[in-house]
Amino acid sequence: MNPVPIVYFSDVLCIWAHIAELRVEAVKAEFGERIRFDYRFCSVFGDTVRKMATTWRDKGGYEGFNAHLMHTAEGFPEITVNPEIWLKVRPASSTGLHLLLKAIALQEASNACPPGAMLVILKALRKAFFEDGRDIAQWKTQAEVCRSAGLDIAGIEARIQDGQAYAALASDYQDAHAMGIQGSPSFVLNEGRQKLYGNVGFRIMEANIQELLREPRSDQASWC
């Protein structure tokens, strides 16, 4: 039996995706090789200045957003959130982060970096921002994170400079639009028939996957 594919869209700067990481790891531990996550990216923090000036204009701007995140984090003691995020450090955009990760994925696919490198850097970037309070939108910080993991920066830059990473990221954003992705994180199963969005608990993910494992035929809709 082929593994159940789970298309996973997220924005690196999204706290709910940061929270979801532990649940994703729990799902992997539970189902092992019976599932396969396909990591994609969507744009929620593509322009953070505009986001704060519109969505959060009447809710306190950066300060209100920081307060919201800290309140959210209180409900999840298993994660760490730096109290200064979005106050002293305000990443301009997540787009460059997604571009970097797509470049690493391309390197990984061509065996130019170790298997799982993209996921290692994704987690390291989230830790650098949410826990350490670093501005991960800056290329300097991104390069430091990659070097710390032993990756070849020159090879990653080459994937960006020749346009391949841009094309891969454009595909992600187009797929997110075509699949009706509302935000981060979003999980798409059963060829788009099932979508789980936002603060999705482990048991909900487990139930959806169990149903697909029970009846893997793609021409039959799940009752879950």
N, C-alpha and C positions, 0 to 999 in steps of 0.2 A: 504493500500500500504506500502510495506517495504521501509525503508529509503535507499536512494542512497548511496552505500558505496564508499568512497574516500580513497584510500590507499596513505598515505602521507609519503614519504621518505625524511629525512633530516639528516644533520650532525650538531651537536650542535655548532661547531665552525665556521659554514658558515654564513657570514654576510647576504647573500641573504635569508637564512632561518629566520634569525633575522628580516629582513624586512618583510618577508612573514607572520609573526605572526599576524600582524594587519589585513592583508587581510583575513587570515583564520578566525579570529574572526568576521570580517564583513560578511563573507559567512555564518558563524553559525548564526549570528543575522538575516540574510536575510531569511534563509531556515529552521532554527530551527530543529525540529525532522524529517524533510523530508530528511535529509542527516546524514551520520555518518562517521566521520574521523577515520581511522585506522592508528595510528601513528607507523611508522617503522623508522629504521635508516640505513644509508648507509655510507660507509667510504670514505671521501674526505680528512680528516686530520688525517688519521690513523698514519702517521709518518711525523710530521711537519718539522723535521730537513731535511729529505730527500726531502720533497716537496719544501722547500726553496732552497735546493742545486741543484735541477733539474729544476722544473717549473719556479722558480724565480731567477735562477743563473745569467742570463743575463739581468735581469730586476731590479736589485738593492737588491735582497735578502729580508731580513726582512724589511729593510728600504723602499725598493720599494713597498713591499706588504702593509706596513702601509700607504704609500702615496696613493696607489690605493684604499684602504678601506676608507680613509678619503675623497677622491674625490667622491667615490660612495655615502657615507653618505650625502654629500652636496645636493644630489638630492632628499633626503628623510628627510626633516626637522622634520617629525613626530617621528623619532627615535633618540636615543642618542648614540654616539660612543665615547669612551674614546680615546683621541689623543695619548695615550701611548701604546695602544694594539699592540702586536707583536714587540715592541721595548724593554720596560723594563720587560714585562710579555710575556713569550713565552710558552704556553702550549705544552707539548711534544706530546700529542695524544688525539684524541677524543674517542678512543676505550673504555677507562675506564669510560668515561661519559655515553656512550651508555650502557655499562654493568650495571652501577648503575641504569639507568632508566628502563632497562628491569627487574632488580630485584624488583624495586618499582612497576612496572606493575604486576608482579607475586604476590606481597603482596596485591595489590589492588584487583586482581582477586579472592583472597582467603579471602577477607574482613578483612585482617590484617592491613589495613590502609584505610583512608577515600577515597571515590570515587573521582576520579579526581586528586589524589595525584601525579601521574606521570607527568601530564601536569603542575601542579603547580611547581614541581621541575625543569622541563624542562625550563620553563619561568624564574625561579629564577636563574638557572645556566647561561642562556644567559645574563640576566641582570648583574650578578656578573662579567662576562667577558667583555661584550661589553660596559657596562656603568661604572662599578666600577673598571675595570682593574685588576681583581683578577685572579690568576692562577687556573682555575677550573679543570685542569687535575690532580691536587694533591688531594689525598684522604682526607687530612685534610680539604681542602676547601669544598669538596663535603659533608663531614660529617657535617660541620658547617651549610651549606645551608639546609640540611635535618633536622637538629635539630631545626633550626630557624622556620621551617614549622611544628614542632611538631611530626616528624616521628621517629619511633623506629629504630635506627641504627643497633642494634643487629639483628633484624629480616631481615633487608635488607642484611646485611653481610652474614647471614645464606643462603640466596638464591644464593649468589655468591659462597660461599664456597662449597655448595653441588652440584654445576655445573649447576643448573637449569637456572640461568641467562646467563651463557655462551651458553647453548643450544638455548635459545630464541634469543640471539644476532646472533648466527650462522645462524639461520633460516632467520632473517632479511637480513643478508648479502647475503645469497644464493638466497633469493627471489629477491633482488635487481639485482643480476646478471641474473637470469632467466627472469625477466621482462624487461631487457635491460635498466635499470636506468643509465642515463648518469651523473648525479650529483645531487646536493642539491640546492634548494628543487625540488622535483618531485612529481606530483600528478597523480595517475593512476585511471581512471574511466572506467566504462562499460566493466568490466572483461578484462582490458588490451587494449581495442580498442582505448582508448583516453589517451594520455599522455601529461601533461603540465609540462614544465621544465624551471627552472630558474626564471627570473624576470617576473612572470605572473601577470598581472593586475586583479583587481577584476572583471571587466566587462567580461573578457575572461573566468574566472572561472564560473561566473554567467551564461553566454551563454551555456557553456557545460552542466552545471547542469540542466538548464531549458529544454534543449533538452532531457535529460534523463528522467526528470519528465514528459515531454509531451508524450514520447514513451518509457516506461520502459521495453519493451520486450528485453531480452538478446540475442535473435536470430536475431535481426535486427540492423544493423550497423547504427550509428548516422551520419547525414549529417553535424554535427557541426564541 
